[in-house]
Amino acid sequence: MHTRGVLIALLVTPVAAVLTFVSAASCVLALYGLTNVLQSRTLPGEVTARIIPRWSARAWWSTWRSKGRRKNCAAALLGAASRIAAAAFVWYLGTASVVAVGWEVGRLNGEKIPDPTVGGPPLIAFLGAVWGGAFLLHAVRYMTSGKAQKFWTSPELTFLADRVGAVNRFDFLRKVWLYTWLRWSAKAGMYLGLVITLSRLSGPSEPISAPRANPPRFAVEGGYGVLFLVGVALTFAVGGLLRQAIAIALPTAHAAVAVERFLAAENREGRSERTKRRAGIIDRLGKRRVLLARAARAMNASAARIDLAFGQHPVASILRACGGRLQAFLAGTRSLTGACPEEVNILLKDVVAVLAGPADPRLPAAVAQAVGAFDQDGVPVQHAAPKRHWISLAARTADAVDRYSRLAASLWLLCYFAVAITLLLLGSLSLTKLPLQK
């Protein structure tokens, strides 16, 4: 094995995953900037108000029907159309860059790369442009309502409408949307990077002209297989680090999404669900226990991040006390019944409202009193810092390594089968040449 071949086999998958994540995250950040549709208007009495325009055909049609506001409607349609066109162009470039990553991986394996100036841009780039326009429409509609739509992964946060003002809710939902889709970009980059390298490096390569003649043929030289699997493990590690970095950068959105996942599972609690055995016992709470524990950990992590940014902040003390209250409930006998008390659900919604900026300024004090965050003098109650259970961490790490290694092996085998079937259909491979077991 050559040094260059070793480096390629070891690093091609992580690098492809990172480049794919950078392309997707750049598109998401561009859409995040385009979704800032807040408008400032001066009302009578020299009062400046911030207005959120409605992005829907019904709202535009009703505005157009009023003759005195047709000029405003035309301006609104022009502004919306320009934003949609910009989003389509951004996603066109992002999709084309992901395709370029696949071409570069194939070039490292000795494949001939098509010339974009001859055949034109790939069709998938135009599909990415269509996706970008639709994605922007979904994002604006979600940020103005907080309602999750079908075929989208945005969390359901409609309960904020009764607790948070329209402008603060819009700003907070933008953060939640950004957090959700940046994590999606990290996951998509990880799996797309793996699929790109599997599809490119498993195919038969053709030598190209110097100075890259006789490149390492990964489909032929089996010594690179182990190094490639190590690179796959590094890819999943990089994906985990990216998700952790996103959670640190957006702590309030991280806590809000963790709470929403528990509330969504709580709403599905009435459905018949098969209780699985975990650690040798049957738990009536089931998956909700795991989700509530994650919400408690997310609150503690967000509190630490807020304290780091502000030095000390009362909201961080409220989050830390709420996390302690949730952990006490999970460790107590009340959680054995399998029913989550209604006050826990209300507390979680109020905490998210505090993070978003409540319309009632008395809500943070009420939540702090409910969880006992401060004493009679207003001094934060000291809560024990969450301990790191290394045994649990080692067990989760072992489970993740086993799961991801089996996934990588399965994808590698499926890719080989796909290549073999394709070559058989094209007549480039004979069944007598396949190393079948007798």
N, C-alpha and C positions, 0 to 999 in steps of 0.2 A: 504494500500500500504506500502511496505517495503522501508526502506531507500536505500538499494542497488538497488531495482527495479526502484525507482525514479531517481537515478543517471544514471542508464543504459538507461532508456527511454529518459532522457534529453540530455545525452552526447554521446550516441552511434552513432548517425548520424554525428555530427560534427567530432568526432574522426575518424570514418571510412572515411570521406571525406578527412581529413588531411593526414591520412596514405596512402590513394590512391594517393593523390597529391604528397606526398613525393616519392612514388614508381615511378610514371610517370616522375616527375621532375628529379629524379636521372638518369633515362634512357636517358632523353633528354640531361642532362649535360654530360653524358658519350659519347653520340653521338656528342655533340659539340666538345669534345676533339678529337674524332676520325676523325672529318672533317678537321682538320688542316693538309692539304696535301701539304702545301707550301714546296718547296725544294730550297736549296741554292746551286748555282753552281759558280765556279770560271771561269771567262771568260779570254781571252787573255788580258794581261796588268794588271793582278792581280785585276780585277774588279769583285766583288761579286754581283751576280744577284739572285733575288728571282723568281722562276718559279712555275707556277700552272699547274700541269699535268692534261690532259684531261681524264675524266672517261667516256669513251664510247667505244663500241665494234668497231666502225669505226676507232677511233684513235689507239686503240691497234692493229688492223689488219694492218693498214698502217705502223705502226712501225715494226711489225713482217715481213712484206714483204721486208723491206730494210735489207739486210743481215748484214750490219755492225752494226745495232742497235738491233739485236735480243736479245742480252744479257740484254740490258736496258729494253726491252719489258718484258722479263721473270721476271726481278726484280720488274718491275711495277705491273705485274699481281700478283706476290707473295705478295707484300705489300698491294694491294687492297683486295686480298682474305683474308689476315689476319685481316684487318680492318673489313671486312664484317662479318667474323666469330666472332670477338669480339663483334660487334654490335648485332648479333643474340644471343649470350650468355647473354649479358646484358639484352636484352628485354625478354629473357626466364626467367631470375631471377625476373625481374620486374613484368611480368604477373603472375608468380607463387606467388609472394608476395601479389598481389591484390586478388588472389583466397584465399590465407591464411587469409586475412582480412575478406572475406565472411564467411569462416569456423569459425573464432573466434566469429563473431557476432552470427552465429547459435549456437555455443557452449554456449554463454551467455543465449540463449533462451531455452537451454536444448536439442538441437539436438545432435545426434551421429555424430562425425566427422570421416570421412574415414581416414584410416592409409595410408600415402603416401608410406611407405615401402612395403605395400602389393599390392596395386593396381597400384603403379607407379605414376609418375607426371601426372597431368591432361592434356588432349589433348589441351586445350586452351593455355597452356604454350608453346607447340611446335608451335602453330599458332603465338604466340608472337615472337618466334625466327625468323620465316619467315618474319614477319612484320619488325623486327629490321634490317635485311639485306636489304630489299627493302627500308626502311626508310633512311638508310645511303646513298644508291645510289641516292635517290631523293635529299637529303640534299646537297651532293657534286655537283650534276648537277645544283641545284638552285643557289648555292653560286658562281659558275663559270659563270653563265649567267644572273641571276636575273629575269628569266622568270618563271612566275607561270605556273604550270602544272595542268592537270585535276586531280580531286579527292584529291588535296592538298590545304591547306589554306594559303600557303605562298604568300605574296603580290607581285604584279608585279612592278618591279623597273628596267626595261630594259632601261629607259631613262638615267640612270647613266653611260651607256657605253660611251656616248659622252662627259661626264663631269668629270669623275673620272677615274684614272688609274686602271689597272687591279688588282694590289696587294691591293691597298686601297679599291677598290670596293669589293674584296673578303673578306677582314676583316670586312667591314661594313655589308655586306650581312650575314655574320656569326652572327653578333649581332642581326640583324633583324630576322633571322631565330630562334635564341635562344629566343628572346622576344616573337615571335609569338607562339612558341610551349610551352613555359612556361605558357603563358596565356591559351593555350589550355589544359595544364595539370591541371591548377586551375579549369577550367570549367568542364573538364572530371572528376576530383576528386570529385567535388561537386555533379554532377548528378550520378556518379557511386556509391558514398557513399550512396546517397538516395535510389538508386535501390537495392543495397546490403541489406540495413536495411529493406526495404519494403519486399523484397523477403524472407528474413530470419525470420523477426519478425512476419510476417503475417501468416506463416505456422504453423500447429499444432506441438507442441513440445512434446518430449518424455523425461520423467525424466531419469537422468543419475545417476551414483553411487555417493556416498558421496566423497568429502565434498560439492559438488554442487547439491545435490538433491533438488527437488522441486524448480526449478528456477522460476522467474516471467514469466508467460505465457502471452505474450502481445496480442496474438490472442484471448484469452479468457477474460482476465481482462480488461474491457473497461476503467478503470480509468486512464490508462497510455496513452490514446489517445491524451489528451490535452498536456501532457508533451512531447509526441513525436512530435506534431506539433510545439511546442516551439523550440525543438531541430532542426527541419527542418528550422525554421527561423534563428536560430543561424548558421546553415550550410551555408545558402546564405550570411549571414553577413561575415562569415569567408572567403568565396569565393571572396567577394568584397575586403576584406582587402588584400588577397593574390595578386589579380590583381593590386591593388594600389602599393603594395610593389615591384612587378615586374616592373611597370612603373617607380618607383623611382630609382630602381637599373640600369635600361637601359633607360635613358632619351632620348638619340638621336634616338634610335630605336622606342621608343614610339611616338616621333614626326613624324618620317618618315612613320610609319604605318598609323597614322592619316591622313597625307597628301595623301598617296596612296589611301586610301578609298575614299577620295573626288575626286581624279583624276579618279578613276574607275567609280564612279557615273557620273562624267562629260562626260566620254566617252560613257556612256549609255544614255546620255541626248536626243539623237535623236530618241530613241525608244518611242513608244506610252506608256505613263505612266499616270495612273489615279491620279490626284492631290487630296490629302486628305485635309480635313479641320482640322486645328490645332488652338486651342484657339479661335475658332469661325470665323476664316478668311481663305481665300484661298490664298496660297502663291505659286507664279509661280516657285520659286526655289525649292520648295518641300523639299525632303530629303537632297538635296545638301546644303541647309542653315544650317541644323543641323550638317552635316559632316564638313562644313567649320568652324563653330563655335567650334567644337571639335578640329579641327586642330589648331585653334588660341589658345585655352586653353592648348593644348599639348605643343605648342611652349613656352608659358609663364611658364608652369611647368618645361619644360626642361631647360629654361634659369635660373630659380631659382636653379635647381639642379646643373647646371654647375658653377654658381657663388658660390654655397656652397662648391664645390670641389676645385675651383681655387682661391677663394677669390673674384676676379673680372676677367672677361674675355670678350674680344670684341665680340666673337661669341654669348655670352649670350645677349649682347646689340642688336645684329642683330636679334636674335630670338624674343626678346621682341618688337622691332620696327615692325617686320613683323607681329606679332600677333596683334599689335595695328592697322596696316594697314588693315588687314583682318576684324577686328571688325568694323572699320570705313566704309568699303565697305558694310558690312551686315546691318549697321544702316542707310546707305545713300539711296538716291532715285535710284541709279544705279542698286541696287539689286531687284527693283520692276519689272524690265523687264523680269526677269527669265533667262537672258543670263549672263554667267560669262565671263568677259573680258579675252582676251587671255593673257594680261600681268599678270593677277593673276595666271594663270596656269604656265606661264614661271617662275614667281617669286617663286612659291612653289617648282618647280623642282630645281631651283638654290639654294634654301635654303637647300634642302635635299643634294645636291651636296656639299655644304659648310660643312654640318655635316659629310659627308663621307670622305672629304679630296679632294678638287678639283685638277684636273691636272693643271689648270691655276691658278697660285697664285694671279692673279688680280681679280678673281671672288668674293671673300669675300668683297673686297673694292667696287666692282660694285654693289653688292647686298645691302651693307650698304648705298651707295649713293641713290639707288632706293627707299629705305624705309625711308630714313632720320634718320638713327640710330645715326649719330654723327653730331656735328656742324662744323663750319669752322676750329676750332682748334683741331678737333679730339676728343673732349670730348663727352661722351655718352649723348644723349638727354634724359632727365628724362621723363619716361612714367608713367602714373598713374597705380598703382597696381590694378589688377582686383579685384572688390568687390565681396564678397560672398552674393548672393541674397538668404536670408534664406527662403523667400516665395517659390521661385522656388525649392530650395532644399527640403523643406517640401512636396511640391507637387510631386516631383519625388520620394521621399521616400514613400509617400502614394500609388502612382501608383505601385511601385515595390512590396510593401508589399501585395497589393491586387492581383497583378498578380501572385506572387509566392505562396501566400496562396491558390489561386484557383488551381494552378498547383499541389501543394502538396495534396490537397483534392482529385483531380481527380486521381492522381497516387495511393493514398491510396484506393480509391474505385475500381479502375481497378485491383489492386492487390488482393483485397478481392474477386472480381468476378473470377479472374483467379484461386485462391485457391479453391473456391466453385465449379467451373466447373471441375477442376482436381479431386477433391474428388468425385464428382458425377460420372465421367467417371470410376474411380477406384472402385466404389461401396461402398465407405466408408462413404457416406452421403446420407441421404434420403431427398426428397423434403419436407416431412412433418416437418422436423426439421429446415427448413429455416424460419427466421422471416419475411415472406412476408406480406405486407399490404393487407387487404381485402377491 
